[in-house]
Amino acid sequence: MNFLNEYRVYRSRELLATGLYTHKQIAAEVGFCNEFYFSRVFKKVIGISPSVYAKGVNRKEIPLSQFRDLCADWNERKKCALY
């Protein structure tokens, strides 16, 4: 998994949480070529599909704090990539 795709997925989480955009719109906004590739990469990075993530966040079943470890790990990789 490359750094750019991981960044796109983390950015897409914010858009999914709003519930205002379709997967196609989110994929285009964050830079994926289509919503199918976006879904595949999202599931690889986060562990669940964008649909399941969006439903869980909107129902408050998935607290955003659950992903702190993933974000911390991503931030560490980002720092390493800069050096």
N, C-alpha and C positions, 0 to 999 in steps of 0.2 A: 504494500500500500504506500503510495507516495504522499508526500507532505501536502501537495496542493489538493488532492482529493480529500484528505482528512480535514483540511481547513474548510473546504466546501461543505462537507457534511456537518461540521460544527456550526457553521453559519446557517445552514438549512434548518437546524433544530430550532433556532429562534423563529424562523418563518413558519415552521410547522406548528409551533406552540400558539401562534396567533389564531390559527384556524381560518384565515382569510384567503389563502391561496391554494390553488390546485397543485398537485405534484408536478405537473408539466410547467407551471409558472415558476415554482421554486427551483426546479432543475435548470431552467433557463436563467433565472436570476443569479444563481450561484456558479454557473458556468459549465454544467453538464450538457452533453449533446442531446440527450433525450431523457424522459422520465424513467425508462426501463433501466438504463445504465445507472442513473441516480439511485434507484431503489436497490439495485444490486450492491453498489458501493456503500450505501447507507447501512444496509444490513450487515455487510462485512465489518464495518467500523464500529457500529453501535451494538449490533447483536440482535436487533429486531427490525422489522420493516418500517418504513416511514408511516404507513397507515396505522399500524399498531401503536407506534410512538405517539402520533398525533391524537389518536383516540384516548390513550392513557393519560397524556398530559392534559387534554381538555376535560377529562373526567376527574382529574387530580389523583388518578391511580398510580401514576409514575411521577414521583417528585423530581424536580429538576436537580435537586441535591444528590440524587442517586448517581449522577454522572460526573460528580466532582473528581473522582479518581481518574476517570477517562480524560477529563480536562487537564488535570495536573500532569498526567502522563504525556498528553499532547503538548503542553507548554514546555515540558522538559525536552521533548524531541525538537521543538521549534528552536529552543536555545542552542541545542547541539548543532542544528542545521546551519545556524548563523555563524558558527566558528569553524 
